[in-house]
Amino acid sequence: MSDRPKIRLLGISGSPRKKSTDYVVKEALKYAEEEFGVEIDYFSASGKKMNFCIHCDYCIRNKQGCVHKDDIVELYDKMMWADAWIIGTPVYQGTLSAQTKTIMDRCRAIVARDPKVFLNKVGAAAAVGGDRVGGQEPAIQTIHNFYVISEMIPVAGGSFGSNLGGTFWSHDKGAEGAAEDSEGLRSLRRTMKKVITTAQMIKKMEEE
């Protein structure tokens, strides 16, 4: 609808590989772009140099970002640009990947500079496991915790199929396996619909 604000959506894949999680996040962006006309951007952890947060407090003392000058620096601008995010993670040992956790931990640097930098941005999550019940929901809950702490608004697709977000069973077949999971795709699309409509509502309220 023409009276709805244009939304900027960022997709983040926290996988070291470009397989099922990469597919899921890109599918979320594609759906949102085609159905809602959003602007999209994408960041993949695959092939990136990303140092762990070492809690050195450089960001607290200096208010100038992180002591590490690595590939996460490019992600900061994307995060600030976007009205809404979807973070996708593979399931490792029943929870999210180290790469996904590193991305979230390193956000401390820009929050230290501006504690309200993510205020009222909308956040969603998707998780991909090799088993149907392998840790997808604990992984998503960890991402939602990050959103709450960052003063963002976590959303999912609602009851009966998308309770916490996009949950996928890849059968360990990579992107092909995720693409064959019709229930996973349904949960993702319901989640993205909620993400965009929520972001539109918030942006309209802020503009008024």
SEDREN-207341 format. One record per residue: residue number from 1; y, z, x of N, C-alpha, C, CB in turn. Coordinates in steps of 0.02 Angstrom, whole numbers, padded with zeros to 5 digits, m for minus. Glycine has a CB too. Layout:
<pts>
PT / NUM / Y / Z / X / Y / Z / X / Y / Z / X / Y / Z / X $
...
</pts>
This chain:
<pts>
PT / 1 / m00060 / 00000 / 00042 / 00000 / 00000 / 00000 / 00062 / 00000 / 00044 / 00000 / 00061 / m00047 $
PT / 2 / 00114 / m00036 / 00023 / 00174 / m00044 / 00063 / 00213 / 00021 / 00071 / 00218 / m00097 / 00034 $
PT / 3 / 00204 / 00067 / 00023 / 00242 / 00130 / 00027 / 00208 / 00182 / 00071 / 00253 / 00158 / m00043 $
PT / 4 / 00151 / 00164 / 00100 / 00115 / 00211 / 00143 / 00135 / 00199 / 00216 / 00039 / 00203 / 00134 $
PT / 5 / 00149 / 00253 / 00253 / 00170 / 00245 / 00323 / 00116 / 00213 / 00365 / 00188 / 00313 / 00352 $
PT / 6 / 00138 / 00176 / 00416 / 00092 / 00146 / 00464 / 00064 / 00201 / 00509 / 00127 / 00091 / 00506 $
PT / 7 / m00002 / 00202 / 00516 / m00034 / 00254 / 00555 / m00059 / 00225 / 00622 / m00092 / 00285 / 00516 $
PT / 8 / m00051 / 00266 / 00674 / m00076 / 00248 / 00741 / m00137 / 00290 / 00755 / m00020 / 00258 / 00795 $
PT / 9 / m00193 / 00257 / 00769 / m00258 / 00290 / 00776 / m00285 / 00280 / 00846 / m00307 / 00264 / 00723 $
PT / 10 / m00306 / 00335 / 00876 / m00336 / 00334 / 00943 / m00410 / 00350 / 00938 / m00301 / 00383 / 00990 $
PT / 11 / m00451 / 00309 / 00968 / m00522 / 00323 / 00974 / m00540 / 00342 / 01046 / m00564 / 00263 / 00952 $
PT / 12 / m00577 / 00396 / 01053 / m00597 / 00421 / 01120 / m00673 / 00426 / 01122 / m00564 / 00490 / 01135 $
PT / 13 / m00703 / 00391 / 01169 / m00775 / 00397 / 01180 / m00786 / 00442 / 01241 / m00808 / 00327 / 01190 $
PT / 14 / m00820 / 00498 / 01230 / m00833 / 00544 / 01284 / m00901 / 00534 / 01315 / m00828 / 00614 / 01259 $
PT / 15 / m00924 / 00472 / 01317 / m00989 / 00456 / 01347 / m00980 / 00423 / 01415 / m01029 / 00411 / 01300 $
PT / 16 / m01023 / 00440 / 01463 / m01019 / 00405 / 01528 / m01048 / 00335 / 01525 / m01056 / 00445 / 01580 $
PT / 17 / m01077 / 00316 / 01468 / m01106 / 00250 / 01461 / m01070 / 00212 / 01405 / m01182 / 00255 / 01445 $
PT / 18 / m01077 / 00147 / 01406 / m01050 / 00106 / 01352 / m01108 / 00082 / 01309 / m01009 / 00045 / 01380 $
PT / 19 / m01133 / 00130 / 01269 / m01190 / 00115 / 01226 / m01175 / 00139 / 01155 / m01255 / 00148 / 01252 $
PT / 20 / m01213 / 00187 / 01130 / m01207 / 00205 / 01059 / m01141 / 00239 / 01042 / m01264 / 00251 / 01039 $
PT / 21 / m01117 / 00285 / 01083 / m01054 / 00319 / 01066 / m00996 / 00271 / 01070 / m01042 / 00378 / 01114 $
PT / 22 / m00996 / 00228 / 01120 / m00945 / 00176 / 01126 / m00945 / 00133 / 01063 / m00958 / 00132 / 01188 $
PT / 23 / m01004 / 00113 / 01039 / m01009 / 00074 / 00978 / m00981 / 00110 / 00918 / m01081 / 00055 / 00965 $
PT / 24 / m00999 / 00174 / 00911 / m00978 / 00213 / 00852 / m00902 / 00220 / 00850 / m01011 / 00282 / 00853 $
PT / 25 / m00871 / 00237 / 00905 / m00798 / 00246 / 00906 / m00763 / 00179 / 00893 / m00775 / 00275 / 00974 $
PT / 26 / m00787 / 00126 / 00923 / m00757 / 00060 / 00910 / m00767 / 00038 / 00838 / m00786 / 00008 / 00958 $
PT / 27 / m00823 / 00056 / 00809 / m00836 / 00040 / 00739 / m00788 / 00078 / 00693 / m00909 / 00056 / 00720 $
PT / 28 / m00773 / 00140 / 00711 / m00725 / 00180 / 00673 / m00655 / 00148 / 00676 / m00722 / 00252 / 00699 $
PT / 29 / m00635 / 00126 / 00735 / m00570 / 00094 / 00743 / m00568 / 00027 / 00704 / m00555 / 00081 / 00818 $
PT / 30 / m00621 / m00011 / 00709 / m00624 / m00075 / 00673 / m00618 / m00066 / 00598 / m00689 / m00111 / 00690 $
PT / 31 / m00655 / m00017 / 00572 / m00653 / m00003 / 00500 / m00583 / 00018 / 00479 / m00703 / 00052 / 00481 $
PT / 32 / m00552 / 00063 / 00516 / m00485 / 00087 / 00498 / m00433 / 00031 / 00502 / m00465 / 00144 / 00544 $
PT / 33 / m00440 / m00012 / 00552 / m00393 / m00067 / 00560 / m00400 / m00117 / 00502 / m00404 / m00103 / 00627 $
PT / 34 / m00462 / m00134 / 00485 / m00474 / m00184 / 00433 / m00459 / m00158 / 00363 / m00546 / m00208 / 00436 $
PT / 35 / m00475 / m00095 / 00349 / m00467 / m00068 / 00282 / m00397 / m00039 / 00269 / m00518 / m00015 / 00270 $
PT / 36 / m00365 / m00014 / 00322 / m00301 / 00021 / 00312 / m00244 / m00007 / 00353 / m00311 / 00093 / 00329 $
PT / 37 / m00256 / m00058 / 00393 / m00203 / m00090 / 00431 / m00171 / m00045 / 00484 / m00151 / m00113 / 00384 $
PT / 38 / m00209 / 00000 / 00513 / m00181 / 00046 / 00562 / m00175 / 00011 / 00630 / m00225 / 00109 / 00569 $
PT / 39 / m00132 / 00039 / 00672 / m00129 / 00019 / 00742 / m00182 / 00060 / 00779 / m00057 / 00030 / 00773 $
PT / 40 / m00216 / 00030 / 00826 / m00270 / 00065 / 00860 / m00263 / 00062 / 00936 / m00337 / 00035 / 00840 $
PT / 41 / m00292 / 00113 / 00968 / m00298 / 00114 / 01041 / m00363 / 00149 / 01057 / m00236 / 00151 / 01075 $
PT / 42 / m00387 / 00140 / 01118 / m00453 / 00163 / 01135 / m00455 / 00188 / 01207 / m00504 / 00106 / 01126 $
PT / 43 / m00494 / 00240 / 01217 / m00507 / 00266 / 01285 / m00581 / 00282 / 01291 / m00463 / 00329 / 01300 $
PT / 44 / m00611 / 00259 / 01344 / m00682 / 00274 / 01358 / m00687 / 00313 / 01423 / m00723 / 00209 / 01361 $
PT / 45 / m00729 / 00364 / 01422 / m00742 / 00402 / 01483 / m00785 / 00364 / 01533 / m00776 / 00468 / 01466 $
PT / 46 / m00816 / 00310 / 01510 / m00862 / 00272 / 01553 / m00825 / 00243 / 01612 / m00896 / 00216 / 01512 $
PT / 47 / m00850 / 00257 / 01671 / m00821 / 00230 / 01732 / m00757 / 00263 / 01755 / m00808 / 00159 / 01723 $
PT / 48 / m00736 / 00315 / 01720 / m00672 / 00348 / 01736 / m00683 / 00406 / 01785 / m00638 / 00374 / 01672 $
PT / 49 / m00631 / 00417 / 01826 / m00629 / 00475 / 01870 / m00595 / 00531 / 01831 / m00591 / 00459 / 01937 $
PT / 50 / m00633 / 00584 / 01816 / m00606 / 00638 / 01775 / m00628 / 00704 / 01806 / m00630 / 00633 / 01701 $
PT / 51 / m00581 / 00739 / 01836 / m00596 / 00804 / 01866 / m00598 / 00859 / 01814 / m00544 / 00820 / 01920 $
PT / 52 / m00640 / 00909 / 01826 / m00642 / 00966 / 01782 / m00578 / 01006 / 01787 / m00703 / 01011 / 01798 $
PT / 53 / m00558 / 01039 / 01732 / m00506 / 01089 / 01735 / m00531 / 01147 / 01779 / m00486 / 01115 / 01664 $
PT / 54 / m00489 / 01168 / 01828 / m00509 / 01222 / 01873 / m00467 / 01285 / 01859 / m00500 / 01201 / 01946 $
PT / 55 / m00430 / 01285 / 01805 / m00390 / 01343 / 01784 / m00346 / 01369 / 01841 / m00436 / 01399 / 01760 $
PT / 56 / m00314 / 01322 / 01875 / m00270 / 01340 / 01931 / m00201 / 01362 / 01908 / m00265 / 01283 / 01980 $
PT / 57 / m00185 / 01347 / 01845 / m00120 / 01364 / 01815 / m00062 / 01325 / 01842 / m00107 / 01437 / 01824 $
PT / 58 / m00076 / 01269 / 01876 / m00023 / 01224 / 01898 / 00018 / 01202 / 01837 / m00052 / 01162 / 01934 $
PT / 59 / m00016 / 01186 / 01783 / 00019 / 01161 / 01723 / 00062 / 01214 / 01691 / m00032 / 01135 / 01672 $
PT / 60 / 00041 / 01277 / 01695 / 00079 / 01331 / 01667 / 00142 / 01345 / 01709 / 00036 / 01395 / 01663 $
PT / 61 / 00133 / 01345 / 01775 / 00189 / 01361 / 01819 / 00242 / 01306 / 01822 / 00164 / 01375 / 01888 $
PT / 62 / 00219 / 01243 / 01822 / 00264 / 01187 / 01835 / 00287 / 01148 / 01774 / 00231 / 01141 / 01882 $
PT / 63 / 00249 / 01153 / 01719 / 00266 / 01117 / 01658 / 00273 / 01042 / 01670 / 00331 / 01144 / 01628 $
PT / 64 / 00233 / 01016 / 01715 / 00238 / 00945 / 01733 / 00170 / 00911 / 01731 / 00268 / 00938 / 01803 $
PT / 65 / 00126 / 00932 / 01688 / 00061 / 00901 / 01683 / 00010 / 00935 / 01728 / 00065 / 00829 / 01701 $
PT / 66 / m00043 / 00898 / 01744 / m00101 / 00926 / 01778 / m00098 / 00915 / 01854 / m00165 / 00895 / 01751 $
PT / 67 / m00128 / 00961 / 01890 / m00132 / 00954 / 01963 / m00176 / 00894 / 01982 / m00161 / 01018 / 01995 $
PT / 68 / m00223 / 00876 / 01939 / m00266 / 00818 / 01952 / m00230 / 00754 / 01930 / m00334 / 00825 / 01915 $
PT / 69 / m00225 / 00707 / 01974 / m00195 / 00642 / 01958 / m00250 / 00590 / 01954 / m00140 / 00621 / 02011 $
PT / 70 / m00288 / 00592 / 01900 / m00346 / 00549 / 01893 / m00339 / 00507 / 01830 / m00410 / 00590 / 01891 $
PT / 71 / m00394 / 00481 / 01804 / m00390 / 00434 / 01747 / m00374 / 00467 / 01681 / m00455 / 00398 / 01741 $
PT / 72 / m00377 / 00534 / 01677 / m00357 / 00566 / 01614 / m00282 / 00561 / 01603 / m00379 / 00640 / 01614 $
PT / 73 / m00244 / 00551 / 01655 / m00171 / 00546 / 01648 / m00152 / 00491 / 01599 / m00138 / 00533 / 01718 $
PT / 74 / m00187 / 00434 / 01601 / m00172 / 00379 / 01556 / m00187 / 00397 / 01483 / m00212 / 00316 / 01576 $
PT / 75 / m00234 / 00444 / 01473 / m00252 / 00464 / 01406 / m00198 / 00507 / 01374 / m00318 / 00502 / 01407 $
PT / 76 / m00161 / 00546 / 01413 / m00110 / 00589 / 01385 / m00060 / 00550 / 01343 / m00073 / 00625 / 01441 $
PT / 77 / m00036 / 00494 / 01369 / 00013 / 00454 / 01331 / m00017 / 00427 / 01266 / 00038 / 00396 / 01374 $
PT / 78 / m00080 / 00408 / 01268 / m00114 / 00383 / 01208 / m00119 / 00439 / 01156 / m00184 / 00356 / 01225 $
PT / 79 / m00136 / 00499 / 01178 / m00142 / 00555 / 01132 / m00075 / 00571 / 01098 / m00167 / 00617 / 01170 $
PT / 80 / m00021 / 00569 / 01136 / 00044 / 00583 / 01107 / 00067 / 00528 / 01061 / 00096 / 00594 / 01163 $
PT / 81 / 00048 / 00466 / 01076 / 00067 / 00408 / 01036 / 00035 / 00410 / 00966 / 00047 / 00344 / 01071 $
PT / 82 / m00027 / 00432 / 00963 / m00066 / 00426 / 00901 / m00048 / 00479 / 00850 / m00140 / 00430 / 00918 $
PT / 83 / m00053 / 00459 / 00786 / m00048 / 00506 / 00730 / m00114 / 00540 / 00715 / m00022 / 00470 / 00667 $
PT / 84 / m00168 / 00506 / 00733 / m00236 / 00530 / 00717 / m00283 / 00509 / 00773 / m00260 / 00504 / 00649 $
PT / 85 / m00334 / 00549 / 00782 / m00385 / 00534 / 00833 / m00455 / 00538 / 00802 / m00380 / 00584 / 00892 $
PT / 86 / m00501 / 00501 / 00832 / m00572 / 00515 / 00823 / m00602 / 00520 / 00893 / m00607 / 00459 / 00780 $
PT / 87 / m00634 / 00576 / 00905 / m00670 / 00587 / 00968 / m00745 / 00580 / 00954 / m00654 / 00657 / 00998 $
PT / 88 / m00777 / 00537 / 00992 / m00849 / 00529 / 00986 / m00884 / 00555 / 01048 / m00866 / 00456 / 00975 $
PT / 89 / m00941 / 00588 / 01038 / m00979 / 00615 / 01095 / m01053 / 00601 / 01086 / m00967 / 00690 / 01102 $
PT / 90 / m01088 / 00588 / 01141 / m01160 / 00590 / 01138 / m01182 / 00663 / 01137 / m01193 / 00552 / 01197 $
PT / 91 / m01242 / 00676 / 01112 / m01269 / 00743 / 01112 / m01309 / 00755 / 01175 / m01313 / 00756 / 01048 $
PT / 92 / m01287 / 00804 / 01215 / m01323 / 00824 / 01275 / m01343 / 00897 / 01267 / m01279 / 00814 / 01340 $
PT / 93 / m01408 / 00912 / 01272 / m01432 / 00981 / 01269 / m01407 / 01017 / 01206 / m01412 / 01019 / 01331 $
PT / 94 / m01405 / 00982 / 01151 / m01387 / 01013 / 01087 / m01313 / 01021 / 01074 / m01418 / 01078 / 01083 $
PT / 95 / m01271 / 00991 / 01117 / m01199 / 00996 / 01106 / m01165 / 00934 / 01136 / m01170 / 01062 / 01137 $
PT / 96 / m01099 / 00940 / 01149 / m01063 / 00881 / 01172 / m01074 / 00868 / 01246 / m00989 / 00888 / 01158 $
PT / 97 / m01051 / 00810 / 01269 / m01058 / 00791 / 01339 / m01007 / 00827 / 01383 / m01051 / 00715 / 01347 $
PT / 98 / m01022 / 00830 / 01448 / m00975 / 00859 / 01496 / m00909 / 00820 / 01497 / m01005 / 00861 / 01566 $
PT / 99 / m00914 / 00754 / 01489 / m00854 / 00712 / 01490 / m00808 / 00728 / 01431 / m00873 / 00638 / 01489 $
PT / 100 / m00838 / 00737 / 01372 / m00798 / 00755 / 01313 / m00764 / 00822 / 01322 / m00842 / 00755 / 01249 $
PT / 101 / m00802 / 00871 / 01348 / m00774 / 00937 / 01359 / m00718 / 00935 / 01411 / m00830 / 00986 / 01382 $
PT / 102 / m00727 / 00895 / 01463 / m00675 / 00888 / 01514 / m00611 / 00861 / 01485 / m00699 / 00843 / 01571 $
PT / 103 / m00616 / 00810 / 01442 / m00556 / 00782 / 01410 / m00519 / 00836 / 01371 / m00576 / 00723 / 01363 $
PT / 104 / m00556 / 00875 / 01332 / m00524 / 00926 / 01291 / m00494 / 00981 / 01335 / m00574 / 00956 / 01242 $
PT / 105 / m00531 / 01003 / 01387 / m00505 / 01055 / 01431 / m00441 / 01034 / 01466 / m00558 / 01074 / 01482 $
PT / 106 / m00439 / 00972 / 01486 / m00382 / 00948 / 01524 / m00319 / 00938 / 01482 / m00399 / 00883 / 01558 $
PT / 107 / m00326 / 00943 / 01416 / m00267 / 00940 / 01372 / m00222 / 01001 / 01381 / m00288 / 00933 / 01300 $
PT / 108 / m00249 / 01053 / 01412 / m00209 / 01113 / 01426 / m00145 / 01094 / 01463 / m00250 / 01163 / 01468 $
PT / 109 / m00148 / 01043 / 01504 / m00090 / 01023 / 01545 / m00031 / 01000 / 01504 / m00110 / 00969 / 01594 $
PT / 110 / m00044 / 00961 / 01452 / 00013 / 00938 / 01412 / 00033 / 00988 / 01358 / m00003 / 00871 / 01379 $
PT / 111 / m00014 / 01029 / 01336 / 00003 / 01082 / 01290 / 00045 / 01135 / 01325 / m00061 / 01114 / 01259 $
PT / 112 / 00032 / 01146 / 01389 / 00072 / 01194 / 01427 / 00144 / 01170 / 01433 / 00042 / 01204 / 01498 $
PT / 113 / 00153 / 01105 / 01437 / 00221 / 01077 / 01441 / 00256 / 01079 / 01374 / 00218 / 01005 / 01466 $
PT / 114 / 00218 / 01068 / 01320 / 00246 / 01068 / 01252 / 00193 / 01095 / 01205 / 00270 / 00997 / 01231 $
PT / 115 / 00195 / 01160 / 01187 / 00143 / 01189 / 01146 / 00134 / 01156 / 01077 / 00158 / 01262 / 01136 $
PT / 116 / 00183 / 01119 / 01054 / 00179 / 01087 / 00988 / 00165 / 01011 / 00993 / 00243 / 01099 / 00949 $
PT / 117 / 00143 / 00989 / 01051 / 00136 / 00917 / 01063 / 00086 / 00885 / 01015 / 00114 / 00904 / 01134 $
PT / 118 / 00035 / 00921 / 00992 / m00015 / 00893 / 00947 / m00009 / 00919 / 00876 / m00084 / 00908 / 00973 $
PT / 119 / 00044 / 00954 / 00861 / 00053 / 00986 / 00796 / 00046 / 00935 / 00739 / 00120 / 01021 / 00792 $
PT / 120 / 00001 / 00949 / 00693 / m00009 / 00910 / 00632 / m00038 / 00840 / 00643 / 00055 / 00904 / 00595 $
PT / 121 / m00060 / 00825 / 00703 / m00099 / 00764 / 00711 / m00167 / 00776 / 00677 / m00108 / 00745 / 00787 $
PT / 122 / m00197 / 00723 / 00652 / m00260 / 00729 / 00616 / m00317 / 00711 / 00663 / m00261 / 00683 / 00553 $
PT / 123 / m00370 / 00751 / 00662 / m00426 / 00739 / 00707 / m00493 / 00736 / 00671 / m00428 / 00793 / 00758 $
PT / 124 / m00534 / 00689 / 00692 / m00602 / 00683 / 00667 / m00650 / 00678 / 00726 / m00609 / 00621 / 00621 $
PT / 125 / m00714 / 00685 / 00711 / m00764 / 00684 / 00763 / m00826 / 00647 / 00741 / m00782 / 00754 / 00785 $
PT / 126 / m00861 / 00619 / 00790 / m00926 / 00587 / 00778 / m00972 / 00606 / 00836 / m00920 / 00509 / 00771 $
PT / 127 / m01035 / 00614 / 00821 / m01084 / 00631 / 00873 / m01147 / 00589 / 00863 / m01101 / 00706 / 00871 $
PT / 128 / m01175 / 00569 / 00920 / m01234 / 00526 / 00919 / m01290 / 00560 / 00957 / m01218 / 00456 / 00950 $
PT / 129 / m01348 / 00568 / 00924 / m01406 / 00598 / 00957 / m01466 / 00552 / 00956 / m01423 / 00663 / 00923 $
PT / 130 / m01510 / 00563 / 01004 / m01572 / 00525 / 01006 / m01621 / 00547 / 00952 / m01605 / 00532 / 01073 $
PT / 131 / m01611 / 00608 / 00926 / m01650 / 00633 / 00869 / m01604 / 00640 / 00809 / m01682 / 00702 / 00887 $
PT / 132 / m01633 / 00639 / 00749 / m01593 / 00646 / 00688 / m01558 / 00714 / 00687 / m01637 / 00637 / 00625 $
PT / 133 / m01593 / 00766 / 00705 / m01563 / 00833 / 00708 / m01569 / 00857 / 00780 / m01597 / 00884 / 00657 $
PT / 134 / m01520 / 00839 / 00821 / m01525 / 00854 / 00892 / m01466 / 00892 / 00920 / m01533 / 00792 / 00930 $
PT / 135 / m01418 / 00910 / 00876 / m01359 / 00944 / 00899 / m01294 / 00911 / 00879 / m01361 / 00950 / 00973 $
PT / 136 / m01298 / 00862 / 00834 / m01238 / 00826 / 00813 / m01186 / 00874 / 00783 / m01256 / 00772 / 00763 $
PT / 137 / m01207 / 00917 / 00738 / m01158 / 00961 / 00705 / m01128 / 01013 / 00752 / m01190 / 00996 / 00646 $
PT / 138 / m01167 / 01046 / 00796 / m01135 / 01090 / 00845 / m01085 / 01054 / 00890 / m01187 / 01123 / 00888 $
PT / 139 / m01101 / 00991 / 00908 / m01054 / 00953 / 00950 / m00989 / 00939 / 00912 / m01086 / 00886 / 00971 $
PT / 140 / m00995 / 00920 / 00849 / m00936 / 00906 / 00808 / m00896 / 00970 / 00797 / m00957 / 00876 / 00740 $
PT / 141 / m00930 / 01025 / 00785 / m00894 / 01088 / 00775 / m00853 / 01108 / 00836 / m00943 / 01144 / 00758 $
PT / 142 / m00879 / 01094 / 00895 / m00841 / 01109 / 00956 / m00778 / 01067 / 00960 / m00885 / 01096 / 01018 $
PT / 143 / m00782 / 01005 / 00940 / m00723 / 00962 / 00939 / m00674 / 00987 / 00886 / m00742 / 00888 / 00924 $
PT / 144 / m00698 / 01008 / 00829 / m00654 / 01035 / 00777 / m00620 / 01099 / 00801 / m00694 / 01050 / 00713 $
PT / 145 / m00656 / 01141 / 00839 / m00625 / 01201 / 00867 / m00566 / 01182 / 00911 / m00676 / 01242 / 00906 $
PT / 146 / m00575 / 01131 / 00951 / m00521 / 01107 / 00994 / m00460 / 01085 / 00952 / m00545 / 01048 / 01038 $
PT / 147 / m00473 / 01050 / 00897 / m00418 / 01028 / 00854 / m00380 / 01088 / 00825 / m00445 / 00984 / 00797 $
PT / 148 / m00417 / 01138 / 00802 / m00385 / 01197 / 00773 / m00342 / 01233 / 00825 / m00438 / 01246 / 00745 $
PT / 149 / m00368 / 01242 / 00885 / m00331 / 01275 / 00938 / m00268 / 01236 / 00957 / m00375 / 01285 / 00999 $
PT / 150 / m00272 / 01170 / 00952 / m00216 / 01126 / 00969 / m00166 / 01117 / 00912 / m00242 / 01058 / 00991 $
PT / 151 / m00177 / 01152 / 00856 / m00134 / 01148 / 00797 / m00137 / 01079 / 00764 / m00063 / 01165 / 00814 $
PT / 152 / m00194 / 01046 / 00772 / m00207 / 00984 / 00737 / m00242 / 01000 / 00671 / m00250 / 00936 / 00780 $
PT / 153 / m00254 / 00948 / 00631 / m00287 / 00957 / 00566 / m00355 / 00922 / 00569 / m00242 / 00928 / 00509 $
PT / 154 / m00409 / 00960 / 00575 / m00475 / 00929 / 00576 / m00498 / 00908 / 00507 / m00527 / 00977 / 00607 $
PT / 155 / m00526 / 00849 / 00501 / m00550 / 00825 / 00437 / m00619 / 00793 / 00445 / m00500 / 00775 / 00405 $
PT / 156 / m00654 / 00788 / 00390 / m00717 / 00751 / 00387 / m00719 / 00713 / 00322 / m00779 / 00799 / 00394 $
PT / 157 / m00777 / 00686 / 00306 / m00781 / 00643 / 00247 / m00798 / 00679 / 00182 / m00830 / 00592 / 00258 $
PT / 158 / m00814 / 00744 / 00186 / m00829 / 00781 / 00125 / m00903 / 00791 / 00113 / m00799 / 00747 / 00067 $
PT / 159 / m00918 / 00826 / 00060 / m00987 / 00845 / 00044 / m01030 / 00784 / 00028 / m00988 / 00892 / m00015 $
PT / 160 / m01095 / 00795 / 00032 / m01146 / 00745 / 00015 / m01143 / 00684 / 00061 / m01136 / 00723 / m00057 $
PT / 161 / m01153 / 00698 / 00125 / m01162 / 00642 / 00171 / m01116 / 00639 / 00230 / m01155 / 00581 / 00134 $
PT / 162 / m01060 / 00675 / 00228 / m01014 / 00673 / 00285 / m00981 / 00741 / 00293 / m00961 / 00617 / 00276 $
PT / 163 / m01021 / 00792 / 00294 / m00996 / 00860 / 00291 / m00947 / 00878 / 00346 / m01053 / 00908 / 00292 $
PT / 164 / m00964 / 00861 / 00408 / m00921 / 00878 / 00465 / m00892 / 00817 / 00500 / m00959 / 00919 / 00514 $
PT / 165 / m00920 / 00759 / 00489 / m00896 / 00699 / 00522 / m00950 / 00647 / 00525 / m00871 / 00715 / 00592 $
PT / 166 / m00943 / 00601 / 00572 / m00993 / 00548 / 00581 / m01052 / 00573 / 00621 / m00961 / 00488 / 00614 $
PT / 167 / m01111 / 00572 / 00593 / m01171 / 00595 / 00628 / m01222 / 00538 / 00631 / m01202 / 00657 / 00593 $
PT / 168 / m01242 / 00522 / 00693 / m01284 / 00463 / 00704 / m01349 / 00481 / 00740 / m01246 / 00411 / 00745 $
PT / 169 / m01401 / 00444 / 00721 / m01466 / 00447 / 00753 / m01479 / 00379 / 00784 / m01523 / 00467 / 00702 $
PT / 170 / m01477 / 00377 / 00850 / m01483 / 00312 / 00885 / m01554 / 00292 / 00901 / m01443 / 00314 / 00948 $
PT / 171 / m01601 / 00338 / 00892 / m01670 / 00326 / 00913 / m01675 / 00309 / 00987 / m01701 / 00270 / 00870 $
PT / 172 / m01625 / 00329 / 01025 / m01620 / 00313 / 01096 / m01623 / 00237 / 01109 / m01677 / 00347 / 01135 $
PT / 173 / m01592 / 00200 / 01063 / m01590 / 00127 / 01070 / m01518 / 00102 / 01081 / m01620 / 00094 / 01008 $
PT / 174 / m01473 / 00146 / 01102 / m01406 / 00126 / 01117 / m01367 / 00102 / 01056 / m01407 / 00071 / 01168 $
PT / 175 / m01323 / 00053 / 01067 / m01281 / 00028 / 01012 / m01322 / m00001 / 00956 / m01233 / m00025 / 01038 $
PT / 176 / m01378 / m00033 / 00972 / m01421 / m00062 / 00921 / m01448 / m00008 / 00874 / m01480 / m00101 / 00953 $
PT / 177 / m01468 / 00048 / 00903 / m01493 / 00102 / 00863 / m01441 / 00132 / 00818 / m01522 / 00156 / 00907 $
PT / 178 / m01380 / 00142 / 00844 / m01326 / 00168 / 00802 / m01308 / 00120 / 00746 / m01264 / 00183 / 00845 $
PT / 179 / m01307 / 00056 / 00761 / m01290 / 00005 / 00711 / m01341 / 00002 / 00655 / m01283 / m00063 / 00743 $
PT / 180 / m01403 / 00022 / 00669 / m01456 / 00021 / 00619 / m01456 / 00084 / 00575 / m01523 / 00013 / 00652 $
PT / 181 / m01416 / 00134 / 00593 / m01415 / 00197 / 00555 / m01366 / 00191 / 00497 / m01396 / 00256 / 00602 $
PT / 182 / m01389 / 00170 / 00440 / m01345 / 00158 / 00383 / m01313 / 00223 / 00358 / m01384 / 00126 / 00326 $
PT / 183 / m01350 / 00278 / 00361 / m01321 / 00342 / 00340 / m01267 / 00365 / 00389 / m01376 / 00396 / 00334 $
PT / 184 / m01278 / 00354 / 00452 / m01227 / 00370 / 00501 / m01163 / 00329 / 00490 / m01253 / 00357 / 00572 $
PT / 185 / m01171 / 00266 / 00477 / m01113 / 00223 / 00464 / m01076 / 00245 / 00401 / m01135 / 00150 / 00458 $
PT / 186 / m01114 / 00265 / 00350 / m01082 / 00288 / 00289 / m01042 / 00352 / 00302 / m01135 / 00301 / 00234 $
PT / 187 / m01070 / 00397 / 00342 / m01034 / 00459 / 00357 / m00971 / 00444 / 00398 / m01079 / 00508 / 00396 $
PT / 188 / m00975 / 00395 / 00442 / m00917 / 00377 / 00483 / m00861 / 00347 / 00441 / m00938 / 00328 / 00538 $
PT / 189 / m00879 / 00301 / 00396 / m00828 / 00268 / 00355 / m00795 / 00317 / 00307 / m00859 / 00211 / 00316 $
PT / 190 / m00834 / 00362 / 00278 / m00804 / 00413 / 00235 / m00756 / 00457 / 00274 / m00859 / 00456 / 00202 $
PT / 191 / m00776 / 00473 / 00335 / m00732 / 00515 / 00377 / m00668 / 00478 / 00394 / m00769 / 00535 / 00441 $
PT / 192 / m00673 / 00415 / 00411 / m00613 / 00377 / 00431 / m00566 / 00368 / 00371 / m00632 / 00309 / 00460 $
PT / 193 / m00594 / 00359 / 00312 / m00551 / 00354 / 00253 / m00511 / 00418 / 00244 / m00593 / 00341 / 00191 $
PT / 194 / m00544 / 00475 / 00253 / m00509 / 00539 / 00246 / m00457 / 00548 / 00302 / m00559 / 00597 / 00247 $
PT / 195 / m00474 / 00528 / 00362 / m00427 / 00534 / 00418 / m00363 / 00496 / 00403 / m00460 / 00507 / 00483 $
PT / 196 / m00370 / 00434 / 00382 / m00311 / 00392 / 00373 / m00270 / 00415 / 00313 / m00331 / 00319 / 00364 $
PT / 197 / m00302 / 00431 / 00257 / m00263 / 00453 / 00199 / m00228 / 00520 / 00213 / m00309 / 00459 / 00138 $
PT / 198 / m00261 / 00564 / 00251 / m00229 / 00627 / 00269 / m00169 / 00615 / 00315 / m00279 / 00674 / 00302 $
PT / 199 / m00179 / 00572 / 00365 / m00124 / 00557 / 00411 / m00065 / 00524 / 00375 / m00149 / 00511 / 00467 $
PT / 200 / m00080 / 00481 / 00327 / m00027 / 00449 / 00288 / 00013 / 00500 / 00249 / m00056 / 00396 / 00241 $
PT / 201 / m00023 / 00547 / 00218 / 00010 / 00599 / 00179 / 00056 / 00642 / 00222 / m00043 / 00643 / 00144 $
PT / 202 / 00030 / 00662 / 00281 / 00069 / 00705 / 00326 / 00130 / 00667 / 00352 / 00026 / 00729 / 00385 $
PT / 203 / 00121 / 00605 / 00371 / 00176 / 00566 / 00399 / 00230 / 00554 / 00346 / 00151 / 00500 / 00428 $
PT / 204 / 00209 / 00541 / 00285 / 00257 / 00530 / 00231 / 00297 / 00593 / 00218 / 00221 / 00508 / 00167 $
PT / 205 / 00264 / 00650 / 00219 / 00298 / 00714 / 00209 / 00349 / 00727 / 00265 / 00247 / 00772 / 00205 $
PT / 206 / 00330 / 00711 / 00326 / 00375 / 00721 / 00383 / 00435 / 00674 / 00379 / 00337 / 00710 / 00448 $
PT / 207 / 00424 / 00613 / 00357 / 00478 / 00565 / 00351 / 00527 / 00584 / 00296 / 00450 / 00494 / 00338 $
PT / 208 / 00502 / 00616 / 00244 / 00545 / 00636 / 00188 / 00584 / 00700 / 00204 / 00503 / 00645 / 00125 $
</pts>
